[in-house]
């Protein structure tokens, strides 16, 4: 399944037009965890700049599968109703 990873905050959306092919939801979670850890390790002080941003993971139809808060709080995963 192809998933897309959009960066979102009120009034702003950075759209992922390429997406990533994944086998299942566990792989999606692993990819997001890895990417956010790399982001935080690259510049631990920049995490406060991300406090109002979230990552929306959607399927090819645009349905939001998961939302990840990117702020300084521990990574929080919220599953959407399907």
ABEGO torsion letter per residue (X at the ends): XBBBBBBBBBGBBBBBAAEBBBABAAAAAAAAAAAAAAAAAABAAAAAAAAABBBBBBBAAGBBABBBBABABBBBBBBBBX
